[in-house]
């Protein structure tokens, strides 16, 4: 099932199309319920503020709960990802005061809290991603487009990006978690990693239940080869076990066990 909806003032002549002037945030449907709604909502508000968008007074958490309840949950969709885009209108106002509109699509997926499948990655060295205040939000990024094409041309699922300091930032679609002994290393957002409500919920669960030590890290590319297991968490696509980077293979059992325990916390 594929659904799409737009606000009443949707315009084809808009700054998202003309200049990529938009932000994207995912919301999650699980067992016909909206989960992590508050975390996703605050991430949307923070993303809009960083892009200096004028946030309507109507954009409350209740507004989005009602919107998705009416447009999505009533369609009997059980599990899915809502890809929500907010864009600036192409009006004559000062940019920071211009009106905004929204558009969203819904992809039906398996349980968002389950590991989807195995994943194969490689590094890309000819381009890198920035590490600044805008790097952690989902905005137009030509590096992502280039790398996604590169991955498909090389029979890969995704690509590991480095930042200008040659340290691991993220993949095209999400963040990488590296398990070594009893420590999970996660690249810092200041390294170019995404802010991710989905990952933050998972990591918070691990920390509270003492399943592993969480360490926000600055990691050179070689350190990925030292990991015993790697997990990719993407607000856009879901959760994947990274089983191969170049000639190195990785296990998946311990992360899979943690994810299963995490799922039970939503019952």
HELIX and SHEET records of a PDB file:
HELIX    1   1 UNK A   15  UNK A   19  1                                   5    
HELIX    2   2 UNK A   37  UNK A   50  1                                  14    
HELIX    3   3 UNK A   61  UNK A   71  1                                  11    
HELIX    4   4 UNK A   73  UNK A   75  5                                   3    
HELIX    5   5 UNK A   95  UNK A   97  5                                   3    
HELIX    6   6 UNK A  142  UNK A  153  1                                  12    
HELIX    7   7 UNK A  189  UNK A  191  5                                   3    
HELIX    8   8 UNK A  197  UNK A  208  1                                  12    
HELIX    9   9 UNK A  221  UNK A  226  5                                   6    
HELIX   10  10 UNK A  253  UNK A  264  1                                  12    
SHEET    1   A 5 UNK A   2  UNK A   6  0                                        
SHEET    2   A 5 UNK A 100  UNK A 108 -1                                        
SHEET    3   A 5 UNK A  80  UNK A  88 -1                                        
SHEET    4   A 5 UNK A  22  UNK A  30 -1                                        
SHEET    5   A 5 UNK A  33  UNK A  35 -1                                        
SHEET    1   B 5 UNK A   2  UNK A   6  0                                        
SHEET    2   B 5 UNK A 100  UNK A 108 -1                                        
SHEET    3   B 5 UNK A  80  UNK A  88 -1                                        
SHEET    4   B 5 UNK A  22  UNK A  30 -1                                        
SHEET    5   B 5 UNK A 138  UNK A 139 -1                                        
SHEET    1   C 6 UNK A 115  UNK A 121  0                                        
SHEET    2   C 6 UNK A 238  UNK A 245  1                                        
SHEET    3   C 6 UNK A 229  UNK A 234 -1                                        
SHEET    4   C 6 UNK A 175  UNK A 180 -1                                        
SHEET    5   C 6 UNK A 183  UNK A 187 -1                                        
SHEET    6   C 6 UNK A 213  UNK A 217  1                                        
SHEET    1   D 3 UNK A 115  UNK A 121  0                                        
SHEET    2   D 3 UNK A 238  UNK A 245  1                                        
SHEET    3   D 3 UNK A 248  UNK A 249 -1                                        
SHEET    1   E 2 UNK A 160  UNK A 162  0                                        
SHEET    2   E 2 UNK A 168  UNK A 171 -1                                        
END                                                                             
